[in-house]
Amino acid sequence: MRIAITFILSVAVLAVFLSLGTWQMQRLHWKEGVLEEIDAAILAGPVALPAQPDPESHRFLPVVATGDMGSEELHVLVSTRDHGAGFRIIAPFDTGDRRIMVDRGFVRVTAKDAERLTGAMQVTGNLHWPDERYESTPPNDPASNYWYAREVAVMAAALNTAPVLIIARSSTDPAILPLPVTSQGIPNDHFEYAMTWFLLAATWIVMTGFALWRMKRPTN
């Protein structure tokens, strides 16, 4: 009787582990579809800048704008895999009917205060409202022009622009490396979660088998 109860309970727990692992695999396929849709939206043909960009409906929207790039800059500290530490260059961009911001791309730490091309140019990129402020993120240091998160409203107030940010796809200045919008920063950990549940299921099978063997083993 004890063996039967142990077996039934063990099967029930195993079913829970396997169902959770299967659910995470389903979530994985769903998330991959979402990321494919985001990638398609990011790489679509650019359109004119909307009259009233919206953080929800226009996130990642590909746009093209013509205007004058200002010389004012905000320097956002960032680290890249291939180029190490440096700064994203956030600059005001006057399109004639409004003043917005452009994330021009990456420069190394040594080029923080270098002169860059400004004036009339065309910018192609994606609208974005990054969410980069966490509890561990240091406070910005505007006096030294060290920024640690791209917060559109905060940066817009500092540069006296509308709260609109275009992340450039390419650069007219060869000294600036574009860091265009991609879906790579969007977390997709469902495969790891699924493997965790399946490993727990495998471990449970071994433990259950050992327990049943101990119960059935004759005692002296």
MDTraj code that builds the backbone (N, CA, C; nanometers):
import mdtraj as md
import numpy as np

residues = "MET ARG ILE ALA ILE THR PHE ILE LEU SER VAL ALA VAL LEU ALA VAL PHE LEU SER LEU GLY THR TRP GLN MET GLN ARG LEU HIS TRP LYS GLU GLY VAL LEU GLU GLU ILE ASP ALA ALA ILE LEU ALA GLY PRO VAL ALA LEU PRO ALA GLN PRO ASP PRO GLU SER HIS ARG PHE LEU PRO VAL VAL ALA THR GLY ASP MET GLY SER GLU GLU LEU HIS VAL LEU VAL SER THR ARG ASP HIS GLY ALA GLY PHE ARG ILE ILE ALA PRO PHE ASP THR GLY ASP ARG ARG ILE MET VAL ASP ARG GLY PHE VAL ARG VAL THR ALA LYS ASP ALA GLU ARG LEU THR GLY ALA MET GLN VAL THR GLY ASN LEU HIS TRP PRO ASP GLU ARG TYR GLU SER THR PRO PRO ASN ASP PRO ALA SER ASN TYR TRP TYR ALA ARG GLU VAL ALA VAL MET ALA ALA ALA LEU ASN THR ALA PRO VAL LEU ILE ILE ALA ARG SER SER THR ASP PRO ALA ILE LEU PRO LEU PRO VAL THR SER GLN GLY ILE PRO ASN ASP HIS PHE GLU TYR ALA MET THR TRP PHE LEU LEU ALA ALA THR TRP ILE VAL MET THR GLY PHE ALA LEU TRP ARG MET LYS ARG PRO THR ASN".split()
xyz = np.array([
    [0.0833, -0.1212, 0.0000],
    [0.0000, 0.0000, 0.0000],
    [0.0867, 0.1260, 0.0000],
    [0.1909, 0.1245, 0.0829],
    [0.2786, 0.2426, 0.0893],
    [0.3462, 0.2674, -0.0439],
    [0.3857, 0.1567, -0.1113],
    [0.4510, 0.1708, -0.2419],
    [0.3539, 0.2307, -0.3436],
    [0.2301, 0.1868, -0.3416],
    [0.1308, 0.2378, -0.4365],
    [0.1059, 0.3866, -0.4164],
    [0.0915, 0.4272, -0.2907],
    [0.0684, 0.5697, -0.2622],
    [0.1884, 0.6528, -0.3062],
    [0.3091, 0.6029, -0.2765],
    [0.4306, 0.6752, -0.3169],
    [0.4374, 0.6876, -0.4678],
    [0.4030, 0.5788, -0.5382],
    [0.4071, 0.5802, -0.6851],
    [0.3073, 0.6808, -0.7417],
    [0.1857, 0.6820, -0.6888],
    [0.0819, 0.7739, -0.7392],
    [0.1215, 0.9197, -0.7157],
    [0.1701, 0.9490, -0.5967],
    [0.2110, 1.0863, -0.5671],
    [0.3295, 1.1275, -0.6542],
    [0.4214, 1.0362, -0.6764],
    [0.5386, 1.0671, -0.7581],
    [0.4990, 1.0953, -0.9024],
    [0.4049, 1.0167, -0.9535],
    [0.3561, 1.0393, -1.0902],
    [0.2876, 1.1752, -1.1005],
    [0.2129, 1.2119, -0.9966],
    [0.1452, 1.3420, -0.9981],
    [0.2458, 1.4567, -1.0010],
    [0.3496, 1.4473, -0.9175],
    [0.4522, 1.5520, -0.9159],
    [0.5254, 1.5560, -1.0497],
    [0.5568, 1.4378, -1.1070],
    [0.6236, 1.4319, -1.2364],
    [0.5389, 1.4981, -1.3448],
    [0.4078, 1.4752, -1.3392],
    [0.3179, 1.5360, -1.4373],
    [0.3214, 1.6884, -1.4284],
    [0.3308, 1.7399, -1.3057],
    [0.3399, 1.8853, -1.2880],
    [0.4676, 1.9385, -1.3513],
    [0.5818, 1.8738, -1.3247],
    [0.7092, 1.9181, -1.3827],
    [0.7033, 1.9156, -1.5353],
    [0.6510, 1.8061, -1.5910],
    [0.6458, 1.7935, -1.7369],
    [0.5497, 1.8950, -1.7986],
    [0.4380, 1.9209, -1.7327],
    [0.3424, 2.0183, -1.7868],
    [0.4004, 2.1591, -1.7840],
    [0.4748, 2.1917, -1.6783],
    [0.5374, 2.3241, -1.6716],
    [0.6454, 2.3391, -1.7777],
    [0.7235, 2.2333, -1.8006],
    [0.8238, 2.2384, -1.9055],
    [0.7603, 2.2538, -2.0428],
    [0.6515, 2.1800, -2.0669],
    [0.5805, 2.1904, -2.1957],
    [0.5220, 2.3294, -2.2138],
    [0.4671, 2.3862, -2.1059],
    [0.4107, 2.5217, -2.1139],
    [0.5180, 2.6238, -2.1485],
    [0.6375, 2.6084, -2.0901],
    [0.7460, 2.7011, -2.1216],
    [0.7903, 2.6866, -2.2673],
    [0.7870, 2.5657, -2.3220],
    [0.8198, 2.5480, -2.4634],
    [0.7157, 2.6158, -2.5522],
    [0.5903, 2.6103, -2.5109],
    [0.4857, 2.6810, -2.5847],
    [0.5072, 2.8318, -2.5782],
    [0.5464, 2.8790, -2.4603],
    [0.5765, 3.0217, -2.4446],
    [0.6966, 3.0611, -2.5299],
    [0.7932, 2.9703, -2.5414],
    [0.9103, 2.9969, -2.6245],
    [0.8698, 3.0201, -2.7694],
    [0.7849, 2.9320, -2.8233],
    [0.7408, 2.9475, -2.9624],
    [0.6606, 3.0764, -2.9795],
    [0.5788, 3.1093, -2.8788],
    [0.5021, 3.2350, -2.8853],
    [0.5961, 3.3549, -2.8870],
    [0.6975, 3.3543, -2.7984],
    [0.7897, 3.4678, -2.7887],
    [0.8717, 3.4810, -2.9157],
    [0.9120, 3.3691, -2.9758],
    [0.9867, 3.3757, -3.1014],
    [0.9022, 3.4407, -3.2108],
    [0.7716, 3.4123, -3.2117],
    [0.6835, 3.4767, -3.3090],
    [0.6736, 3.6260, -3.2853],
    [0.6651, 3.6653, -3.1572],
    [0.6603, 3.8079, -3.1238],
    [0.7872, 3.8779, -3.1688],
    [0.9027, 3.8165, -3.1434],
    [1.0306, 3.8771, -3.1823],
    [1.0426, 3.8875, -3.3338],
    [0.9913, 3.7893, -3.4060],
    [0.9937, 3.7971, -3.5524],
    [0.9094, 3.9143, -3.6018],
    [0.7949, 3.9353, -3.5375],
    [0.7105, 4.0492, -3.5746],
    [0.7809, 4.1814, -3.5450],
    [0.8504, 4.1883, -3.4307],
    [0.9224, 4.3103, -3.3959],
    [1.0352, 4.3360, -3.4953],
    [1.1101, 4.2306, -3.5311],
    [1.2192, 4.2461, -3.6283],
    [1.1657, 4.2949, -3.7620],
    [1.0529, 4.2391, -3.8045],
    [0.9937, 4.2817, -3.9318],
    [0.9531, 4.4282, -3.9260],
    [0.8978, 4.4708, -3.8115],
    [0.8578, 4.6112, -3.7963],
    [0.9793, 4.7029, -3.7948],
    [1.0858, 4.6613, -3.7270],
    [1.2068, 4.7433, -3.7180],
    [1.2690, 4.7657, -3.8548],
    [1.2717, 4.6605, -3.9379],
    [1.3421, 4.6656, -4.0657],
    [1.2529, 4.7074, -4.1822],
    [1.1284, 4.7450, -4.1542],
    [1.0380, 4.7889, -4.2605],
    [1.0866, 4.9208, -4.3204],
    [1.0318, 4.9558, -4.4340],
    [1.0689, 5.0812, -4.4990],
    [1.0315, 5.2010, -4.4132],
    [1.1187, 5.3019, -4.4065],
    [1.0899, 5.4187, -4.3214],
    [0.9785, 5.5058, -4.3777],
    [0.9067, 5.5684, -4.2851],
    [0.7996, 5.6606, -4.3214],
    [0.8315, 5.7972, -4.2604],
    [0.7511, 5.8961, -4.2963],
    [0.7700, 6.0300, -4.2400],
    [0.7406, 6.0278, -4.0903],
    [0.8077, 6.1145, -4.0176],
    [0.7889, 6.1247, -3.8736],
    [0.6444, 6.1612, -3.8433],
    [0.5743, 6.0822, -3.7598],
    [0.4341, 6.1142, -3.7278],
    [0.4217, 6.2504, -3.6601],
    [0.3059, 6.3120, -3.6764],
    [0.2833, 6.4425, -3.6157],
    [0.2862, 6.4346, -3.4636],
    [0.2340, 6.3248, -3.4088],
    [0.2317, 6.3050, -3.2638],
    [0.2775, 6.1623, -3.2323],
    [0.4080, 6.1411, -3.2271],
    [0.4576, 6.0057, -3.1988],
    [0.4082, 5.9549, -3.0642],
    [0.3663, 5.8284, -3.0635],
    [0.3093, 5.7671, -2.9426],
    [0.3997, 5.6534, -2.8964],
    [0.4359, 5.6508, -2.7668],
    [0.5280, 5.5476, -2.7169],
    [0.4768, 5.4050, -2.7328],
    [0.3465, 5.3871, -2.7424],
    [0.2920, 5.2522, -2.7558],
    [0.2765, 5.2133, -2.9020],
    [0.2016, 5.2893, -2.9776],
    [0.1713, 5.2499, -3.1157],
    [0.2862, 5.2758, -3.2117],
    [0.3787, 5.3651, -3.1765],
    [0.4882, 5.3982, -3.2679],
    [0.6244, 5.3464, -3.2214],
    [0.6278, 5.2631, -3.1179],
    [0.7553, 5.2062, -3.0730],
    [0.8165, 5.1227, -3.1857],
    [0.9437, 5.1479, -3.2148],
    [1.0217, 5.0804, -3.3188],
    [0.9836, 5.1240, -3.4606],
    [0.8938, 5.2207, -3.4752],
    [0.8521, 5.2625, -3.6093],
    [0.9701, 5.3152, -3.6893],
    [0.9950, 5.2628, -3.8108],
    [1.1033, 5.3154, -3.8945],
    [1.0617, 5.4513, -3.9534],
    [1.1476, 5.5511, -3.9372],
    [1.1162, 5.6853, -3.9857],
    [1.2376, 5.7450, -4.0565],
    [1.2102, 5.8464, -4.1375],
    [1.3156, 5.9250, -4.1996],
    [1.2816, 6.0721, -4.1779],
    [1.3825, 6.1512, -4.1435],
    [1.3607, 6.2936, -4.1159],
    [1.4779, 6.3737, -4.1700],
    [1.4489, 6.4916, -4.2189],
    [1.5510, 6.5833, -4.2698],
    [1.5520, 6.7079, -4.1833],
    [1.6721, 6.7558, -4.1499],
    [1.6814, 6.8743, -4.0659],
    [1.8245, 6.9102, -4.0348],
    [1.8435, 6.9791, -3.9242],
    [1.9761, 7.0250, -3.8820],
    [2.0124, 6.9590, -3.7497],
    [2.1283, 6.8926, -3.7497],
    [2.1792, 6.8291, -3.6277],
    [2.2509, 6.9332, -3.5438],
    [2.2108, 6.9446, -3.4179],
    [2.2722, 7.0425, -3.3299],
    [2.4047, 6.9937, -3.2725],
    [2.4812, 7.0855, -3.2191],
    [2.6111, 7.0519, -3.1611],
    [2.6025, 7.0142, -3.0138],
    [2.4886, 7.0437, -2.9496],
    [2.4716, 7.0018, -2.8097],
    [2.4632, 6.8498, -2.8044],
    [2.5125, 6.7930, -2.6957],
    [2.5127, 6.6475, -2.6846],
    [2.4897, 6.6027, -2.5407],
    [2.4252, 6.4882, -2.5278],
    [2.4235, 6.4142, -2.4031],
    [2.5031, 6.2871, -2.4256],
    [2.5859, 6.2517, -2.3288],
    [2.6724, 6.1344, -2.3419],
    [2.6230, 6.0251, -2.2475],
    [2.5699, 5.9176, -2.3050],
    [2.5126, 5.8076, -2.2272],
    [2.6134, 5.6933, -2.2240],
    [2.6608, 5.6618, -2.1049],
    [2.7618, 5.5571, -2.0896],
    [2.7038, 5.4217, -2.1309],
    [2.7811, 5.3488, -2.2118],
    [2.7361, 5.2188, -2.2606],
    [2.8582, 5.1316, -2.2846],
    [2.8378, 5.0013, -2.2818],
    [2.9458, 4.9076, -2.3114],
    [2.9005, 4.8158, -2.4238],
    [2.9855, 4.8008, -2.5256],
    [2.9537, 4.7136, -2.6374],
    [3.0450, 4.5922, -2.6360],
    [2.9968, 4.4837, -2.6921],
    [3.0745, 4.3595, -2.6930],
    [3.2019, 4.3735, -2.7755],
    [3.1938, 4.4405, -2.8892],
    [3.3072, 4.4462, -2.9817],
    [3.3981, 4.5666, -2.9606],
    [3.3458, 4.6718, -2.8985],
    [3.4234, 4.7957, -2.8900],
    [3.4465, 4.8430, -2.7471],
    [3.3976, 4.7702, -2.6503],
    [3.4222, 4.8073, -2.5119],
    [3.3369, 4.9240, -2.4667],
    [3.3881, 4.9967, -2.3690],
    [3.3125, 5.1070, -2.3097],
    [3.3185, 5.2312, -2.3979],
    [3.2120, 5.3083, -2.3896],
    [3.2053, 5.4326, -2.4660],
    [3.0757, 5.5044, -2.4346],
    [3.0323, 5.5868, -2.5272],
    [2.9128, 5.6680, -2.5043],
    [2.8218, 5.6664, -2.6262],
    [2.6920, 5.6626, -2.5995],
    [2.5939, 5.6947, -2.7027],
    [2.5833, 5.8470, -2.7105],
    [2.5798, 5.8988, -2.8302],
    [2.5694, 6.0433, -2.8509],
    [2.4243, 6.0790, -2.8805],
    [2.3629, 6.1522, -2.7897],
    [2.2245, 6.1982, -2.8067],
    [2.2289, 6.3469, -2.8386],
    [2.1760, 6.3863, -2.9541],
    [2.1855, 6.5253, -2.9981],
    [2.0481, 6.5766, -3.0421],
    [2.0259, 6.7081, -3.0314],
    [1.9004, 6.7658, -3.0804],
    [1.9005, 6.7717, -3.2326],
    [1.7821, 6.7596, -3.2904],
    [1.7673, 6.7588, -3.4356],
    [1.6454, 6.8435, -3.4699],
    [1.6676, 6.9519, -3.5438],
    [1.5612, 7.0464, -3.5785],
    [1.5088, 7.0126, -3.7175],
    [1.3834, 6.9685, -3.7236],
    [1.3253, 6.9296, -3.8525],
    [1.2540, 7.0458, -3.9214],
    [1.2564, 7.1623, -3.8601],
    [1.1877, 7.2771, -3.9165],
    [1.0568, 7.3061, -3.8463],
    [0.9786, 7.2020, -3.8208],
    [0.8516, 7.2228, -3.7503],
    [0.8588, 7.1799, -3.6044],
    [0.9701, 7.1136, -3.5667],
    [0.9868, 7.0730, -3.4266],
    [1.1322, 7.0355, -3.4017],
    [1.1647, 7.0256, -3.2773],
    [1.2993, 6.9920, -3.2339],
    [1.2905, 6.8604, -3.1563],
    [1.3573, 6.7572, -3.2079],
    [1.3516, 6.6250, -3.1482],
    [1.4937, 6.5823, -3.1114],
    [1.5115, 6.4539, -3.0749],
    [1.6436, 6.4018, -3.0411],
    [1.6799, 6.2853, -3.1334],
    [1.8108, 6.2706, -3.1556],
    [1.8621, 6.1575, -3.2328],
    [1.9716, 6.0892, -3.1522],
    [1.9597, 5.9586, -3.1393],
    [2.0688, 5.8769, -3.0856],
    [2.1592, 5.8465, -3.2047],
    [2.2707, 5.9211, -3.2148],
    [2.3549, 5.9123, -3.3340],
    [2.4389, 5.7854, -3.3365],
    [2.4658, 5.7265, -3.2180],
    [2.5457, 5.6056, -3.2140],
    [2.6546, 5.6132, -3.1096],
    [2.7581, 5.5321, -3.1303],
    [2.8602, 5.5049, -3.0294],
    [2.9935, 5.5694, -3.0643],
    [3.0592, 5.6255, -2.9612],
    [3.1988, 5.6689, -2.9732],
    [3.2751, 5.6140, -2.8538],
    [3.4034, 5.5931, -2.8701],
    [3.4858, 5.5442, -2.7599],
    [3.5010, 5.6517, -2.6524],
    [3.5434, 5.6077, -2.5362],
    [3.5601, 5.6997, -2.4233],
    [3.6533, 5.8143, -2.4595],
    [3.7584, 5.7848, -2.5340],
    [3.8568, 5.8876, -2.5696],
    [3.8004, 5.9931, -2.6646],
    [3.6867, 5.9625, -2.7293],
    [3.6271, 6.0571, -2.8246],
    [3.5063, 6.1285, -2.7659],
    [3.4918, 6.1223, -2.6362],
    [3.3737, 6.1810, -2.5711],
    [3.3540, 6.3271, -2.6083],
    [3.4599, 6.4059, -2.6051],
    [3.4472, 6.5499, -2.6282],
    [3.4995, 6.5932, -2.7652],
    [3.5150, 6.4982, -2.8567],
    [3.5622, 6.5322, -2.9911],
    [3.4535, 6.6070, -3.0682],
    [3.4969, 6.6860, -3.1672],
    [3.4003, 6.7544, -3.2527],
    [3.3393, 6.6545, -3.3504],
    [3.2106, 6.6742, -3.3806],
    [3.1413, 6.5845, -3.4710],
    [3.0670, 6.6636, -3.5770],
    [3.0368, 6.5973, -3.6883],
    [2.9660, 6.6642, -3.7963],
    [2.8274, 6.7059, -3.7498],
    [2.7905, 6.8287, -3.7798],
    [2.6579, 6.8794, -3.7460],
    [2.6010, 6.9489, -3.8688],
    [2.4867, 7.0122, -3.8526],
    [2.4267, 7.0848, -3.9635],
    [2.3248, 7.0012, -4.0391],
    [2.2994, 7.0411, -4.1645],
    [2.1942, 6.9784, -4.2445],
    [2.2282, 6.8333, -4.2761],
    [2.1337, 6.7446, -4.2520],
    [2.1498, 6.6027, -4.2847],
    [2.0156, 6.5325, -4.2769],
    [2.0140, 6.4124, -4.3303],
    [1.8949, 6.3280, -4.3233],
    [1.9228, 6.2116, -4.2286],
    [1.8255, 6.1810, -4.1450],
    [1.8397, 6.0731, -4.0473],
    [1.7350, 5.9665, -4.0755],
    [1.7811, 5.8423, -4.0836],
    [1.6918, 5.7268, -4.0965],
    [1.7132, 5.6375, -3.9758],
    [1.6047, 5.5997, -3.9115],
    [1.6175, 5.5155, -3.7923],
    [1.4827, 5.4719, -3.7413],
    [1.4773, 5.4430, -3.6134],
    [1.3537, 5.3933, -3.5516],
    [1.3195, 5.4748, -3.4279],
    [1.1923, 5.5054, -3.4130],
    [1.1464, 5.5691, -3.2898],
    [1.1573, 5.4692, -3.1751],
    [1.1984, 5.5183, -3.0602],
    [1.2108, 5.4278, -2.9453],
    [1.2009, 5.5084, -2.8164],
    [1.1462, 5.4441, -2.7159],
    [1.1375, 5.5000, -2.5817],
    [1.2002, 5.3977, -2.4874],
    [1.3331, 5.3928, -2.4783],
    [1.4001, 5.2879, -2.3988],
    [1.3607, 5.2937, -2.2519],
    [1.3582, 5.1757, -2.1911],
    [1.3304, 5.1628, -2.0476],
    [1.4573, 5.1078, -1.9835],
    [1.5464, 5.1975, -1.9408],
    [1.6790, 5.1559, -1.8950],
    [1.7093, 5.1969, -1.7507],
    [1.6134, 5.2510, -1.6828],
    [1.6369, 5.2946, -1.5452],
    [1.5950, 5.1841, -1.4481],
    [1.6934, 5.1292, -1.3745],
    [1.6676, 5.0241, -1.2774],
    [1.7102, 5.0740, -1.1391],
    [1.6815, 4.9947, -1.0369],
    [1.7184, 5.0347, -0.9014],
    [1.8690, 5.0510, -0.8870],
    [1.9458, 4.9704, -0.9618],
    [2.0914, 4.9754, -0.9512],
    [2.1555, 5.0796, -1.0431],
    [2.0750, 5.1470, -1.1264],
    [2.1299, 5.2453, -1.2196],
    [2.1712, 5.3714, -1.1451],
    [2.2956, 5.4158, -1.1623],
    [2.3399, 5.5375, -1.0923],
    [2.2615, 5.6595, -1.1396],
    [2.2524, 5.7623, -1.0577],
    [2.1881, 5.8860, -1.1023],
    [2.2726, 5.9546, -1.2094],
    [2.2063, 6.0220, -1.3008],
    [2.2789, 6.0955, -1.4047],
    [2.3600, 6.2086, -1.3433],
    [2.4655, 6.2468, -1.4142],
    [2.5510, 6.3566, -1.3710],
    [2.5558, 6.4606, -1.4830],
    [2.4491, 6.5420, -1.4968],
    [2.4447, 6.6393, -1.6067],
    [2.5609, 6.7382, -1.6054],
    [2.6116, 6.7732, -1.4879],
    [2.7207, 6.8708, -1.4796],
    [2.8444, 6.8212, -1.5529],
    [2.8722, 6.6903, -1.5432],
    [2.9876, 6.6321, -1.6124],
    [2.9478, 6.5669, -1.7439],
    [2.8197, 6.5775, -1.7771],
    [2.7645, 6.5151, -1.8978],
    [2.7898, 6.3645, -1.8998],
    [2.7577, 6.3014, -1.7890],
    [2.7580, 6.1553, -1.7791],
    [2.6140, 6.1109, -1.7512],
    [2.5583, 6.0366, -1.8447],
    [2.4218, 5.9874, -1.8317],
    [2.4275, 5.8348, -1.8306],
    [2.3403, 5.7741, -1.7537],
    [2.3469, 5.6291, -1.7347],
    [2.2224, 5.5556, -1.7843],
    [2.1257, 5.6293, -1.8345],
    [2.0053, 5.5677, -1.8899],
    [1.9450, 5.6639, -1.9911],
    [1.8915, 5.6072, -2.0979],
    [1.8220, 5.6890, -2.1970],
    [1.6758, 5.7009, -2.1554],
    [1.6467, 5.8070, -2.0847],
    [1.5102, 5.8368, -2.0435],
    [1.4618, 5.9540, -2.1284],
    [1.3700, 5.9246, -2.2190],
    [1.3344, 6.0220, -2.3225],
    [1.2864, 6.1537, -2.2625],
    [1.1972, 6.1490, -2.1658],
    [1.1436, 6.2733, -2.1090],
    [1.2528, 6.3541, -2.0392],
    [1.3401, 6.2856, -1.9661],
    [1.4480, 6.3544, -1.8940],
    [1.5470, 6.4157, -1.9920],
    [1.5859, 6.3410, -2.0946],
    [1.6798, 6.3937, -2.1935],
    [1.6186, 6.5091, -2.2719],
    [1.4893, 6.4983, -2.3030],
    [1.4230, 6.6051, -2.3768],
    [1.4227, 6.7348, -2.2974],
    [1.4009, 6.7254, -2.1669],
    [1.4038, 6.8451, -2.0830],
    [1.5435, 6.9062, -2.0824],
    [1.6477, 6.8219, -2.0813],
    [1.7850, 6.8725, -2.0780],
    [1.8238, 6.9397, -2.2092],
    [1.7710, 6.8887, -2.3209],
    [1.8074, 6.9433, -2.4522],
    [1.7013, 7.0384, -2.5077],
    [1.5945, 7.0594, -2.4316],
    [1.4870, 7.1482, -2.4745],
    [1.4284, 7.1019, -2.6081],
    [1.3873, 6.9750, -2.6132],
    [1.3276, 6.9188, -2.7338],
    [1.1943, 6.8539, -2.6984],
    [1.1234, 6.8114, -2.8008],
    [1.0062, 6.7274, -2.7793],
    [1.0528, 6.5898, -2.7304],
    [0.9707, 6.5177, -2.6547],
    [1.0102, 6.3860, -2.6041],
    [1.0009, 6.2787, -2.7129],
    [1.0814, 6.2977, -2.8146],
    [1.0839, 6.2063, -2.9296],
    [1.2292, 6.1724, -2.9585],
    [1.2583, 6.0424, -2.9702],
    [1.3956, 5.9969, -2.9931],
    [1.3993, 5.9028, -3.1131],
    [1.4855, 5.9352, -3.2091],
    [1.5129, 5.8461, -3.3223],
    [1.6480, 5.7792, -3.2985],
    [1.6509, 5.6458, -3.3048],
    [1.7764, 5.5714, -3.2967],
    [1.8255, 5.5532, -3.4399],
    [1.9359, 5.6173, -3.4752],
    [1.9835, 5.6172, -3.6136],
    [2.0279, 5.4776, -3.6576],
    [1.9951, 5.4431, -3.7822],
    [2.0402, 5.3173, -3.8411],
    [2.1793, 5.3304, -3.9019],
    [2.2093, 5.4488, -3.9495],
    [2.3378, 5.4743, -4.0140],
    [2.3867, 5.6110, -3.9702],
    [2.5100, 5.6425, -4.0066],
    [2.5687, 5.7686, -3.9611],
    [2.6341, 5.8419, -4.0772],
    [2.6115, 5.9736, -4.0806],
    [2.6799, 6.0570, -4.1789],
    [2.8181, 6.0969, -4.1306],
    [2.8489, 6.0666, -4.0059],
    [2.9796, 6.0973, -3.9480],
    [3.0556, 5.9654, -3.9305],
    [3.1661, 5.9459, -4.0030],
    [3.2394, 5.8187, -3.9943],
    [3.2982, 5.7916, -3.8568],
    [3.3054, 5.8938, -3.7707],
    [3.3598, 5.8753, -3.6362],
    [3.2571, 5.8191, -3.5387],
    [3.1316, 5.8083, -3.5822],
    [3.0246, 5.7583, -3.4954],
    [2.9784, 5.6227, -3.5475],
    [2.9765, 5.5229, -3.4602],
    [2.9291, 5.3892, -3.4957],
    [2.7817, 5.3776, -3.4600],
    [2.6944, 5.3583, -3.5588],
    [2.5514, 5.3458, -3.5264],
    [2.5250, 5.2222, -3.4398],
    [2.4326, 5.2363, -3.3475],
    [2.3846, 5.1235, -3.2667],
    [2.2336, 5.1156, -3.2881],
    [2.1918, 5.0613, -3.4012],
    [2.0486, 5.0635, -3.4351],
    [1.9649, 4.9759, -3.3434],
    [1.8355, 4.9984, -3.3476],
    [1.7414, 4.9203, -3.2682],
    [1.7377, 4.7769, -3.3202],
    [1.7425, 4.6806, -3.2306],
    [1.7242, 4.5396, -3.2636],
    [1.6375, 4.4751, -3.1551],
    [1.5981, 4.3530, -3.1790],
    [1.5197, 4.2798, -3.0787],
    [1.6089, 4.2019, -2.9833],
    [1.7417, 4.2129, -2.9973],
    [1.8324, 4.1315, -2.9175],
    [1.8234, 4.1617, -2.7682],
    [1.7877, 4.2822, -2.7339],
    [1.7806, 4.3166, -2.5920],
    [1.6511, 4.2738, -2.5245],
    [1.5567, 4.2195, -2.6021],
    [1.4298, 4.1761, -2.5439],
    [1.4484, 4.0358, -2.4875],
    [1.4264, 4.0151, -2.3575],
    [1.4548, 3.8847, -2.2966],
    [1.3662, 3.7744, -2.3511],
    [1.4270, 3.6570, -2.3693],
    [1.3538, 3.5378, -2.4106],
    [1.4188, 3.4183, -2.3414],
    [1.3799, 3.3952, -2.2158],
    [1.4431, 3.2928, -2.1331],
    [1.3590, 3.1659, -2.1207],
    [1.2596, 3.1504, -2.2059],
    [1.1671, 3.0389, -2.1899],
    [1.2346, 2.9037, -2.2119],
    [1.3338, 2.8964, -2.3002],
    [1.4022, 2.7690, -2.3222],
    [1.4751, 2.7247, -2.1950],
    [1.5438, 2.8206, -2.1296],
    [1.6137, 2.7881, -2.0053],
    [1.5149, 2.7437, -1.8972],
    [1.3999, 2.8120, -1.8900],
    [1.2993, 2.7722, -1.7921],
    [1.2479, 2.6305, -1.8208],
    [1.2231, 2.6013, -1.9500],
    [1.1732, 2.4689, -1.9869],
    [1.2745, 2.3611, -1.9498],
    [1.4028, 2.3864, -1.9805],
    [1.5048, 2.2872, -1.9481],
    [1.5151, 2.2656, -1.7969],
    [1.4933, 2.3699, -1.7192],
    [1.4962, 2.3561, -1.5734],
    [1.3875, 2.2599, -1.5268],
    [1.2658, 2.2771, -1.5792],
    [1.1559, 2.1890, -1.5389],
    [1.1794, 2.0457, -1.5859],
    [1.2326, 2.0289, -1.7071],
    [1.2568, 1.8934, -1.7572],
    [1.3693, 1.8254, -1.6788],
    [1.4705, 1.9016, -1.6384],
    [1.5765, 1.8440, -1.5553],
    [1.5229, 1.8047, -1.4178],
    [1.4339, 1.8866, -1.3641],
    [1.3704, 1.8502, -1.2375],
    [1.2891, 1.7218, -1.2529],
    [1.2221, 1.7086, -1.3681],
    [1.1447, 1.5864, -1.3932],
    [1.2367, 1.4655, -1.3993],
    [1.3502, 1.4781, -1.4696],
    [1.4439, 1.3668, -1.4787],
    [1.5005, 1.3302, -1.3414],
    [1.5333, 1.4339, -1.2644],
    [1.5851, 1.4085, -1.1289],
    [1.4798, 1.3401, -1.0429],
    [1.3544, 1.3829, -1.0579],
    [1.2455, 1.3236, -0.9801],
    [1.2265, 1.1765, -1.0139],
    [1.2417, 1.1430, -1.1434],
    [1.2289, 1.0029, -1.1841],
    [1.3357, 0.9179, -1.1157],
    [1.4599, 0.9677, -1.1149],
    [1.5688, 0.8934, -1.0514],
    [1.5428, 0.8791, -0.9015],
    [1.5018, 0.9875, -0.8382],
    [1.4760, 0.9824, -0.6936],
    [1.3605, 0.8886, -0.6610],
    [1.2562, 0.8934, -0.7436],
    [1.1414, 0.8063, -0.7200],
    [1.1800, 0.6599, -0.7381],
    [1.2566, 0.6320, -0.8442],
    [1.3006, 0.4954, -0.8663],
    [1.3826, 0.4426, -0.7506],
    [1.4709, 0.5269, -0.7006],
    [1.5540, 0.4844, -0.5876],
    [1.4690, 0.4607, -0.4632],
    [1.3719, 0.5502, -0.4400],
    [1.2859, 0.5355, -0.3226],
    [1.2037, 0.4074, -0.3309],
    [1.1491, 0.3775, -0.4495],
    [1.0696, 0.2559, -0.4647],
    [1.1564, 0.1314, -0.4489],
    [1.2792, 0.1416, -0.4999],
    [1.3709, 0.0274, -0.4838],
    [1.4009, 0.0021, -0.3366],
    [1.4207, 0.1099, -0.2615],
    [1.4473, 0.0948, -0.1176],
    [1.3272, 0.0321, -0.0462],
    [1.2077, 0.0720, -0.0880],
    [1.0881, 0.0167, -0.0235],
    [1.0701, -0.1317, -0.0547],
    [1.1034, -0.1731, -0.1765],
    [1.0816, -0.3113, -0.2171],
    [1.1953, -0.4022, -0.1723],
    [1.3091, -0.3431, -0.1383],
    [1.4221, -0.4266, -0.0992],
    [1.3902, -0.4990, 0.0306],
    [1.4145, -0.6287, 0.0347],
    [1.3840, -0.7031, 0.1572],
    [1.4723, -0.6587, 0.2726],
    [1.4123, -0.6527, 0.3877],
    [1.4888, -0.6157, 0.5083],
    [1.5243, -0.7412, 0.5861],
    [1.6399, -0.7400, 0.6503],
    [1.6859, -0.8544, 0.7281],
    [1.6238, -0.8514, 0.8673],
])
top = md.Topology()
chain = top.add_chain()
for i, resn in enumerate(residues, 1):
    res = top.add_residue(resn, chain, resSeq=i)
    for name in ("N", "CA", "C"):
        top.add_atom(name, md.element.get_by_symbol(name[0]), res)
traj = md.Trajectory(xyz[None], top)
